[in-house]
Every structure is written in structure tokens, then in C-alpha cells.
Amino acid sequence: MRTLYLGWLLAAFTATASAAEAPAMAQHEHSAMMHSQSRSWTQLPLLKARMQGQDMASRSVSMQPQSIAADAIEAWSNDLDDANGHRQLPIGMGGAPLDKPASGGFQMLTAREVQGDSVRVASTVHYFGERGGKNPTAMFDQLKHELEIVPQPYPREHSRYRANEDWQFAVRFKGQPLAGQKVVLETSNGSQSEFMTDAQGVVKVHMPDDFKPEEAQSKGGSHGMRRGSDFVVAVSHADGSLQYLTAFNSSYGEEPFNKRSLAMGVGFMLVGMLGAAPLLRKRETAVKKEESANA
């Protein structure tokens, strides 16, 4: 009898524990799913750089495709005379290790996915440093895929894309400019915009100022460094039975001198007020003397 009672008690405890565990597991799975969704700020294809290593000597870079299934990443050097300038980088579990070519400088990176009648391309630019850096215009002019959207120009060396600035991109299909073509912009801060190419296939994209003020203390308090965010511009085009989608992604920063300009403006105003104070006092004194003389 005692054995039956203990067996019944154990069964009841197990059922109760399972019932309590189910909502907890469901909540954990829901939280994990929401966390995964929060990381995916766009469904457009991207190429993201991942840095590894504690110092410059051991640092390595790998490119991680997102929202695109590709077997390799193609790399183009800004040095067109480099024999190894155009190469393929196989994609492994941790992405595609990005080797540093002898030419250095700018590297154009693309990933391509073909499924049925759909062709998707992700593209970005990686900068290896000033050593070997050349004007990347000729690199961008190289025909790499049928549908392309390329910077015109790309920020050089110590520059970057910034909020409240206009930047141009050239859109072409099989080397020919696409006029009147819609281009979409998405940012990891949540902005979405649409633009149209002109008669030369060039689109002027306005980088939004979508940095939240409350993030200044939580994210922007690292030694006065300006915050950055990610963006992607994309274009789609149909040719016969094939549908093409090509995207270019990079990062952008806060508007330059926005806070500094405000502080300088307030400072100049205060200096002006302090400088004008003695003149006002002299004027008041002169008026009082004149009134006394007339009295």
C-alpha cells in the first residue's frame, strides 16, 4: 500500500512539474524568438563584417552573409593591376575569412544567390587601410553582376556616411544606367525611404537623422565617440522571366558638429551678451547724467 502511495505521489509531482515547466519553456522560446527577430532589422541581403582578435597583430575579419544563401563571396581590389585582385572566398560556418591582399586599400565584396527565376546579390565595401589605397572609382566601374547599385563616390579614408547628408549611387543593369528606377533605403534605426534614379541612372539618397536622443547616455558615452548605425540601399528589376534584387550595405554616423554647433552658438551668444553689458551700463550712466543736467 505504501509503495502504491509513493508511486502515485511521484506521478502527481511529475505531472505538476511538467505543467509548470511548459509555460516557462514557452516563455523562453518566445523570448529567444523575439530576440532573434529584433536582430533582423531588414529582410534585404547583407554582408556584415565580424572582427576577431585582441590586438592588431591577431585581428582577423570574416564576412557573414545575412538573408542570402551563397557558397562564396567575390572580392575585387581597388588595384586593377593586382593579379589576385579578383578572387573567391569560400563561406564556412563562421562566414568567409577575408584575406588581406598585398594591394590593401578598398575591397568590393559581393555574394550571389540564384534560385529558380530569382537572382539576389548582396554587396559592401571593406577598407583595409591607407596602405595600398587607391581611388576606388575604377573598381566600382567594373561589371560584376547584371544588376548593380554602387556608390558614386564612396567615402574616402577618414570620412564616412553621415546623417542629414545626401549621397549618390549609380544603378545599372548589364552596364547600362537604369532611369526612373525605385531605390529603397532601410536603416537599423528603423527608417525606411524611397528614391528614384534620374535620367543617368543616379539616385541621391538622403541619410536620415534617426538616432534616438535617449541612446546618448547608454550607447554614446564611450569617450565622446559618435554613434553609428547600419543602412542598406536596394533595387529590383525584372528582365524576361528573371527577377533581380541587388543591395548595398554600409554604416553611417551622426550628423557632424550638430551638438558642437549648438554649444558654440550658445557660447557666442553668451560672449556677445557679456561684451554688450559694459556698453549698456555706460549708456545708462550717460542718460542719467544728461537728465540730471537738464533738471
C-alpha positions as CSV (number, residue, x, y, z in Angstrom):
1,M,0.0,0.0,0.0
2,R,2.8,2.3,0.9
3,T,4.6,1.6,-2.4
4,L,1.4,2.4,-4.4
5,Y,1.0,5.7,-2.4
6,L,4.6,6.7,-3.2
7,G,4.2,5.8,-6.8
8,W,1.0,7.9,-7.0
9,L,2.7,10.9,-5.3
10,L,5.7,10.7,-7.7
11,A,3.4,10.6,-10.7
12,A,1.5,13.6,-9.4
13,F,4.7,15.6,-8.7
14,T,6.0,14.8,-12.2
15,A,2.8,16.0,-13.8
16,T,2.7,19.2,-11.8
17,A,6.4,19.9,-12.7
18,S,5.7,19.3,-16.3
19,A,2.7,21.6,-16.3
20,A,4.8,24.3,-14.6
21,E,7.7,23.8,-16.9
22,A,5.7,24.1,-20.2
23,P,4.8,27.8,-19.8
24,A,8.4,28.5,-18.7
25,M,9.8,26.8,-21.8
26,A,7.2,28.5,-24.0
27,Q,8.2,31.9,-22.5
28,H,11.9,31.1,-23.0
29,E,11.3,30.1,-26.6
30,H,9.2,33.2,-27.2
31,S,11.9,35.4,-25.7
32,A,14.5,33.8,-27.9
33,M,12.3,34.2,-31.0
34,M,11.7,37.9,-30.2
35,H,15.4,38.4,-29.6
36,S,16.2,36.8,-33.0
37,Q,13.6,39.0,-34.7
38,S,14.9,42.1,-33.0
39,R,18.3,41.4,-34.6
40,S,16.9,41.1,-38.1
41,W,16.2,44.7,-38.9
42,T,15.8,44.1,-42.6
43,Q,15.0,41.2,-45.0
44,L,17.2,42.6,-47.7
45,P,20.5,40.7,-48.3
46,L,23.5,42.0,-46.3
47,L,27.2,41.3,-45.9
48,K,28.4,42.0,-42.4
49,A,32.0,42.2,-41.2
50,R,32.9,40.3,-38.0
51,M,36.1,41.3,-36.2
52,Q,38.1,38.7,-34.1
53,G,41.3,39.0,-32.1
54,Q,42.5,41.0,-29.2
55,D,45.0,43.3,-31.0
56,M,46.1,44.4,-34.4
57,A,48.5,41.5,-34.8
58,S,45.9,38.8,-34.2
59,R,42.9,40.6,-35.6
60,S,41.1,38.9,-38.4
61,V,38.0,39.8,-40.4
62,S,35.3,37.5,-41.7
63,M,32.3,38.4,-43.8
64,Q,28.9,37.0,-42.8
65,P,26.1,36.9,-45.3
66,Q,22.6,37.6,-44.0
67,S,19.3,37.0,-45.7
68,I,21.1,35.4,-48.7
69,A,22.3,31.8,-49.4
70,A,25.6,31.9,-51.2
71,D,28.5,29.5,-51.5
72,A,31.3,32.1,-51.7
73,I,32.0,35.8,-51.6
74,E,33.6,37.5,-54.5
75,A,36.2,40.2,-53.8
76,W,37.6,42.9,-56.0
77,S,40.6,45.1,-55.2
78,N,40.9,48.8,-55.9
79,D,44.3,47.9,-57.6
80,L,43.2,46.7,-61.0
81,D,46.8,45.6,-61.7
82,D,46.8,43.2,-58.8
83,A,46.9,39.6,-60.2
84,N,45.0,38.4,-57.1
85,G,42.7,41.4,-57.0
86,H,39.6,39.4,-58.1
87,R,39.2,36.2,-56.0
88,Q,36.6,34.0,-54.4
89,L,36.4,33.5,-50.6
90,P,34.6,30.3,-49.6
91,I,31.9,30.7,-46.9
92,G,32.2,28.4,-43.8
93,M,30.3,28.2,-40.6
94,G,31.7,31.4,-39.3
95,G,31.4,33.3,-42.6
96,A,34.1,33.9,-45.2
97,P,37.6,34.8,-43.9
98,L,38.7,38.0,-45.5
99,D,42.3,37.7,-46.5
100,K,44.3,40.9,-46.8
101,P,45.7,41.3,-50.3
102,A,49.1,42.9,-50.9
103,S,47.4,45.8,-52.5
104,G,45.3,46.6,-49.4
105,G,43.1,49.7,-49.7
106,F,39.4,49.3,-50.7
107,Q,37.8,45.9,-51.5
108,M,34.4,45.4,-53.1
109,L,32.7,42.3,-51.8
110,T,29.6,40.6,-53.2
111,A,27.6,37.5,-52.6
112,R,25.2,35.9,-55.1
113,E,22.2,33.6,-54.8
114,V,20.3,32.1,-57.7
115,Q,17.1,30.1,-57.0
116,G,14.7,29.4,-59.9
117,D,13.9,32.7,-61.6
118,S,15.3,34.8,-58.7
119,V,18.7,36.4,-58.6
120,R,19.8,38.1,-55.3
121,V,23.1,40.0,-54.7
122,A,24.5,41.5,-51.5
123,S,27.4,43.9,-51.7
124,T,29.5,46.1,-49.5
125,V,33.0,47.7,-49.3
126,H,35.7,46.9,-46.8
127,Y,38.6,49.2,-46.2
128,F,42.0,47.7,-45.2
129,G,43.7,51.0,-44.5
130,E,45.7,53.7,-46.3
131,R,48.5,51.3,-47.4
132,G,47.8,50.4,-51.0
133,G,44.6,52.5,-51.0
134,K,43.8,53.9,-54.5
135,N,40.8,55.8,-55.9
136,P,38.1,53.1,-56.0
137,T,36.2,54.6,-58.9
138,A,37.7,52.2,-61.4
139,M,36.9,49.3,-59.1
140,F,33.2,50.4,-58.9
141,D,33.1,50.7,-62.7
142,Q,34.0,47.0,-63.2
143,L,31.0,45.0,-64.3
144,K,30.4,42.4,-61.6
145,H,26.7,41.4,-61.8
146,E,23.7,42.1,-64.1
147,L,22.0,44.5,-61.6
148,E,24.3,46.8,-59.6
149,I,24.0,49.7,-57.2
150,V,27.3,51.3,-56.5
151,P,28.5,54.3,-54.5
152,Q,29.3,57.4,-56.5
153,P,31.5,58.3,-54.8
154,Y,32.4,56.2,-51.8
155,P,33.6,58.0,-48.6
156,R,37.4,58.1,-48.6
157,E,39.7,57.1,-45.8
158,H,38.7,59.0,-42.7
159,S,35.3,60.1,-44.0
160,R,32.0,58.1,-43.7
161,Y,28.3,58.3,-44.5
162,R,26.6,60.7,-42.1
163,A,23.1,61.7,-41.1
164,N,21.4,64.6,-42.9
165,E,23.8,64.3,-45.8
166,D,23.0,63.4,-49.5
167,W,25.0,60.6,-51.1
168,Q,24.7,59.4,-54.7
169,F,24.6,55.8,-56.0
170,A,24.6,54.6,-59.6
171,V,22.1,52.0,-60.7
172,R,22.8,50.0,-63.8
173,F,21.7,46.8,-65.5
174,K,24.2,44.9,-67.6
175,G,26.4,48.0,-67.6
176,Q,23.6,50.4,-68.7
177,P,22.1,53.1,-66.4
178,L,18.5,52.4,-65.2
179,A,16.5,55.7,-65.3
180,G,13.3,56.1,-63.3
181,Q,14.2,53.2,-61.1
182,K,12.9,53.0,-57.5
183,V,15.6,52.6,-54.8
184,V,14.7,51.7,-51.2
185,L,16.7,52.7,-48.1
186,E,16.4,50.9,-44.7
187,T,18.4,51.6,-41.5
188,S,18.9,49.6,-38.4
189,N,17.4,52.5,-36.5
190,G,14.1,51.8,-38.2
191,S,13.9,54.3,-41.0
192,Q,12.5,53.4,-44.5
193,S,12.6,55.7,-47.5
194,E,12.2,55.5,-51.3
195,F,14.0,57.4,-54.0
196,M,14.1,57.5,-57.8
197,T,17.0,57.4,-60.2
198,D,17.5,60.3,-62.7
199,A,18.0,60.0,-66.5
200,Q,21.6,58.9,-65.9
201,G,20.6,56.2,-63.5
202,V,21.9,58.1,-60.5
203,V,20.0,58.3,-57.3
204,K,20.5,60.9,-54.5
205,V,19.9,59.2,-51.1
206,H,19.4,61.3,-48.0
207,M,20.7,59.7,-44.9
208,P,18.2,60.1,-42.1
209,D,18.9,61.6,-38.7
210,D,17.2,58.8,-36.8
211,F,19.5,58.5,-33.8
212,K,17.4,58.5,-30.6
213,P,18.4,61.1,-28.0
214,E,17.9,58.7,-25.1
215,E,20.6,56.5,-26.5
216,A,23.2,59.2,-26.0
217,Q,23.8,58.1,-22.4
218,S,23.5,54.4,-22.8
219,K,25.4,54.0,-26.1
220,G,27.1,57.2,-26.8
221,G,29.1,57.6,-23.6
222,S,32.3,55.9,-24.8
223,H,34.9,58.6,-24.7
224,G,32.9,61.0,-26.8
225,M,32.7,58.8,-29.8
226,R,29.9,59.4,-32.2
227,R,27.3,56.7,-32.6
228,G,26.9,54.7,-35.8
229,S,24.2,52.6,-37.4
230,D,23.7,50.4,-40.4
231,F,21.9,51.1,-43.6
232,V,21.1,49.2,-46.9
233,V,20.0,50.5,-50.3
234,A,18.4,48.1,-52.7
235,V,16.9,48.0,-56.2
236,S,14.9,45.3,-58.0
237,H,14.5,44.8,-61.8
238,A,12.7,42.3,-64.0
239,D,14.2,41.1,-67.2
240,G,12.1,38.5,-69.0
241,S,11.3,35.7,-66.6
242,L,14.1,36.6,-64.2
243,Q,13.7,38.9,-61.2
244,Y,16.8,40.6,-59.9
245,L,17.4,42.2,-56.5
246,T,20.7,43.8,-55.6
247,A,21.6,45.6,-52.3
248,F,24.5,47.6,-51.0
249,N,25.0,48.0,-47.2
250,S,27.3,50.1,-45.1
251,S,27.3,52.2,-41.9
252,Y,26.6,55.8,-41.2
253,G,27.2,58.1,-38.2
254,E,25.6,61.1,-36.5
255,E,25.4,64.5,-38.2
256,P,28.8,66.2,-37.8
257,F,29.1,69.1,-35.4
258,N,25.3,69.0,-34.6
259,K,25.8,69.2,-30.8
260,R,29.1,71.2,-31.1
261,S,27.4,73.8,-33.3
262,L,24.6,74.3,-30.8
263,A,27.1,74.6,-28.0
264,M,29.2,77.1,-30.0
265,G,26.2,79.1,-30.9
266,V,25.1,79.4,-27.2
267,G,28.7,80.2,-26.3
268,F,29.0,83.0,-28.8
269,M,25.6,84.4,-27.7
270,L,26.8,84.5,-24.0
271,V,30.1,86.1,-25.1
272,G,28.1,88.7,-27.0
273,M,25.9,89.4,-24.1
274,L,28.8,89.8,-21.7
275,G,30.6,92.1,-24.2
276,A,27.5,94.3,-24.6
277,A,26.9,94.6,-20.8
278,P,29.6,97.4,-20.2
279,L,28.3,99.4,-23.2
280,L,24.7,99.3,-21.8
281,R,25.9,100.4,-18.4
282,K,27.9,103.3,-19.9
283,R,24.8,104.3,-21.9
284,E,22.6,104.2,-18.8
285,T,25.1,106.3,-16.9
286,A,25.3,108.9,-19.7
287,V,21.5,109.1,-19.8
288,K,21.3,109.7,-16.1
289,K,23.9,112.4,-16.2
290,E,22.1,114.2,-19.0
291,E,18.8,114.0,-17.1
292,S,20.5,115.5,-14.0
293,A,21.9,118.3,-16.0
294,N,18.6,119.2,-17.6
295,A,16.9,119.1,-14.2
